[in-house]
């Protein structure tokens, strides 16, 4: 069998990288599959911190699988085709491990598909190691822990599932780290935004969503100081507007999340401000709105936008 690529979504976050690395290892051990974990973009600073901490190398970046003679792939931490590899519709999807909504997804043949409403894809992969009885290496346990911490903001996000608490404890023990101490260090490593251009900031963790007949881009950045980020509002708006024009986005939302106080500030550019206001029961002032208690794009942003845009 030829090589099988395993990867998370575009603009990979820590969970996308961790889950793909660990799942590629698991399938190689369990089924002797010729897997290679790859990435659909460069890793961010938070992920780089985790990789360096556990003495691992980032997966290499690929754009198209067929360019490398790869026909078969496994997806982790995503399923929507617009978030996947460029030639996804030309490939055979062998399996999916995900914790997001299922949308814009179809295959020509049956496949392995595991989706659970938990805090991270890394949580699912860890349980699969337990189910198969295959030993989880210490460094990969550290990465899975990092993916869980990242996606749940150290188990404080409403996306955190009750089972994630024990998963985090187990992984911390295997990885040999103190959960709270390591988690805070990792999250803070990802909040250094001052060296990023506005174009880089709005693309660090961004996903596109087809909502009714619109395409909505939702980016999120974590920080310990929302106002420090928002001093760049004008330049951010310009970058968002340019990206929308270049890529056909009807609306672009930037969610700036305070990881200490668990709140977010929303910045919006686009054609449907009234629908954005409706989604969050708020009023945009100077293209901005404060979203108290909102930290999760998956649970507190996308479903609300889907509801509002779906009722045009």
C-alpha positions in Angstrom: 0.0 0.0 0.0 1.3 3.5 -0.8 1.7 6.1 1.8 -1.3 7.5 3.7 -1.3 11.1 4.8 -2.9 11.9 8.2 -3.6 15.6 8.8 -5.8 18.1 10.6 -7.3 21.3 9.1 -5.8 24.2 7.3 -4.2 26.9 9.6 -3.5 24.0 12.0 -3.9 24.6 15.8 -2.3 22.4 18.4 -5.2 19.9 18.4 -5.0 19.5 14.7 -1.2 18.8 14.9 -1.3 16.6 18.0 -4.3 14.4 16.9 -2.8 13.8 13.5 0.6 12.9 14.9 -0.7 10.5 17.5 -3.3 8.9 15.2 -0.8 8.3 12.5 1.4 6.5 15.1 -1.6 4.5 16.3 -2.7 3.3 12.9 0.9 2.3 12.0 1.1 0.2 15.2 -2.4 -1.2 15.1 -2.9 -1.9 11.4 0.7 -1.6 10.0 -0.5 1.2 7.8 2.2 3.3 6.0 1.0 6.6 7.6 2.7 10.0 7.7 1.4 12.9 9.7 1.6 16.0 7.7 0.3 19.6 8.2 -1.7 21.9 6.0 0.2 25.0 7.2 3.0 26.1 9.5 2.5 25.5 13.2 1.7 28.5 15.4 3.8 29.6 18.4 1.7 27.7 20.9 2.1 24.4 19.0 5.8 25.1 18.5 6.2 25.5 22.3 4.5 22.1 22.8 6.6 20.4 20.1 9.8 21.8 21.5 8.8 20.9 25.1 8.3 17.3 24.1 11.3 17.2 21.8 9.3 16.6 18.6 9.6 17.9 15.1 6.6 19.6 13.4 5.1 17.6 10.5 6.1 18.8 7.1 3.7 21.1 5.3 1.9 19.8 2.2 -0.6 21.5 -0.1 -1.7 18.7 -2.4 -1.5 15.0 -1.7 -1.5 13.8 -5.3 1.5 15.9 -6.1 3.4 13.5 -3.9 1.7 10.4 -5.3 -0.6 10.0 -2.3 -4.2 8.9 -3.0 -5.5 8.0 0.5 -5.8 10.2 3.5 -7.1 10.3 7.0 -8.6 13.5 8.5 -8.4 14.5 12.1 -9.9 17.5 13.9 -12.1 18.4 10.8 -14.3 17.0 8.1 -15.5 20.0 6.1 -13.9 20.0 2.7 -13.3 23.7 2.6 -11.1 23.3 5.7 -9.1 20.4 4.2 -6.3 19.8 1.8 -6.6 21.4 -1.6 -7.2 18.2 -3.6 -9.5 16.6 -1.0 -12.3 15.9 -3.5 -9.9 13.8 -5.6 -8.7 11.6 -2.8 -9.9 8.5 -1.0 -10.7 9.3 2.6 -9.9 6.2 4.7 -11.1 7.6 8.0 -12.0 10.7 10.1 -11.6 11.4 13.8 -13.3 14.7 14.7 -15.2 16.6 17.3 -16.9 19.3 15.2 -20.2 19.5 13.3 -20.5 17.3 10.2 -21.1 19.4 7.1 -20.2 19.5 3.4 -18.9 16.0 3.6 -19.4 13.0 1.4 -17.5 10.0 0.2 -17.8 7.5 -2.7 -17.3 4.5 -0.4 -17.7 3.5 3.3 -15.1 4.6 5.7 -14.1 4.7 9.4 -15.7 7.7 11.0 -15.5 8.6 14.7 -17.0 11.8 15.9 -17.6 12.7 19.5 -18.9 15.9 21.2 -15.8 16.2 23.4 -13.3 19.0 24.0 -10.7 18.0 21.4 -9.9 15.4 18.8 -6.9 14.6 20.9 -9.3 13.3 23.6 -10.8 10.8 21.1 -7.4 9.6 19.9 -6.2 9.0 23.5 -9.3 6.8 24.2 -8.5 4.9 21.1 -5.0 4.1 22.4 -6.7 2.8 25.6 -9.2 0.7 23.6 -6.5 -0.9 21.5 -4.1 -1.5 24.3 -1.3 0.1 22.3 1.2 2.0 24.5 1.1 5.7 24.1 4.7 7.2 24.0 5.4 9.9 26.5 6.0 12.6 24.0 2.8 11.9 22.1 0.9 11.9 25.3 2.3 15.4 25.9 1.1 16.5 22.5 -2.4 15.1 23.0 -2.5 16.8 26.4 -1.5 20.0 24.6 -4.2 19.6 22.0 -6.8 19.2 24.8 -5.5 22.1 26.8 -5.5 24.3 23.7 -9.0 23.5 22.5 -10.6 23.8 26.0 -8.4 26.7 27.3 -7.1 24.5 30.1 -10.5 22.8 30.6 -12.3 26.2 31.1 -14.2 26.3 27.8 -17.8 25.3 27.6 -16.7 22.7 25.0 -15.0 20.8 27.8 -16.7 17.4 28.2 -16.8 15.8 31.7 -14.6 13.0 30.4 -12.0 15.4 29.4 -11.1 16.1 33.0 -9.9 12.5 33.5 -8.3 12.4 30.1 -6.2 15.5 31.0 -5.1 13.9 34.3 -4.1 10.7 32.6 -2.2 12.4 29.8 -0.4 14.7 32.2 0.7 11.7 34.2 2.0 9.8 31.2 3.7 12.9 29.9 5.3 13.7 33.2 4.0 17.2 33.6 2.0 19.3 36.1 -1.3 20.0 34.3 -1.9 23.5 35.5 1.7 24.7 35.3 2.4 23.3 31.9 -1.0 24.4 30.5 -0.6 28.0 31.5 2.9 28.1 30.1 1.7 26.7 26.8 -1.3 29.0 26.4 0.8 32.0 27.2 3.3 31.0 24.6 0.6 31.4 22.0 -0.4 34.9 23.0 2.6 36.7 21.8 1.0 38.6 18.9 3.1 41.7 18.7 5.5 40.2 16.2 2.6 39.2 13.8 1.4 41.4 11.0 -2.3 42.0 10.7 -2.5 39.6 7.7 -0.8 36.9 9.9 -3.1 37.6 12.9 -6.3 37.1 10.9 -5.0 33.9 9.4 -3.5 32.3 12.5 -6.6 30.3 13.4 -9.2 31.0 10.8 -11.9 28.8 9.2 -14.5 29.4 6.5 -18.1 28.4 6.9 -20.8 28.3 4.2 -23.9 29.7 6.0 -27.1 29.6 3.8 -25.9 31.3 0.6 -23.1 33.2 2.3 -19.5 32.4 3.0 -18.4 33.6 6.5 -14.8 33.6 7.7 -14.2 33.3 11.4 -10.8 33.9 12.9 -9.8 33.7 16.5 -6.7 34.8 18.4 -6.0 34.3 22.1 -4.5 37.1 24.2 -4.1 38.3 27.8 -4.9 41.9 26.8 -7.7 42.4 24.3 -7.2 46.2 24.1 -3.6 45.7 23.1 -4.8 43.8 20.0 -7.6 46.2 19.3 -5.2 49.2 19.1 -4.6 47.8 15.6 -8.3 47.8 14.7 -8.0 49.9 11.6 -5.2 47.8 10.2 -7.0 44.6 11.1 -10.1 45.8 9.3 -8.1 46.6 6.2 -6.5 43.2 6.2 -9.9 41.5 6.7 -11.5 43.5 3.9 -8.7 42.6 1.6 -8.9 38.9 2.4 -12.6 39.0 1.9 -12.2 40.6 -1.6 -9.5 38.1 -2.6 -11.4 35.0 -1.4 -15.0 35.9 -1.8 -16.0 36.0 1.9 -19.3 37.8 2.5 -18.4 38.5 6.1 -15.2 38.2 8.2 -15.3 38.0 12.0 -12.2 38.2 14.2 -12.8 36.9 17.7 -10.2 38.2 20.2 -10.3 36.0 23.3 -9.0 36.9 26.7 -7.8 33.5 28.1 -7.5 34.9 31.6 -11.0 36.4 32.0 -12.8 34.1 29.5 -14.4 36.9 27.4 -14.0 37.9 23.8 -14.2 41.0 21.7 -15.7 40.7 18.2 -14.5 42.6 15.2 -16.6 42.4 12.0 -16.3 43.5 8.4 -18.7 42.6 5.7 -22.2 42.8 4.3 -24.3 41.3 7.0 -23.7 43.2 10.2 -27.4 42.9 11.2 -27.2 39.1 11.1 -24.1 39.1 13.2 -25.9 41.3 15.7 -28.8 38.9 15.7 -26.5 35.9 16.2 -25.1 37.3 19.4 -28.0 39.5 20.6 -25.8 42.5 20.6 -25.2 45.8 18.7 -22.1 46.4 16.7 -20.5 49.8 17.6 -17.5 50.8 15.4 -17.7 47.2 14.0 -17.1 45.8 17.5 -19.0 44.0 20.2 -18.0 42.6 23.6 -19.0 38.9 24.0 -19.1 38.1 27.7 -18.2 34.6 28.5 -17.6 33.6 24.9 -14.4 31.7 24.3 -15.3 28.8 22.0 -15.8 29.3 18.2 -17.2 25.8 17.9 -19.9 26.1 20.5 -20.5 29.8 21.1 -19.9 31.4 17.7 -20.5 29.1 14.7 -23.9 27.7 15.9 -25.2 31.1 16.6 -24.1 32.4 13.2 -25.6 29.3 11.6 -28.9 30.0 13.2 -29.0 33.7 12.3 -27.7 33.3 8.7 -30.0 30.3 8.1 -33.1 32.5 8.6 -32.4 35.1 5.9 
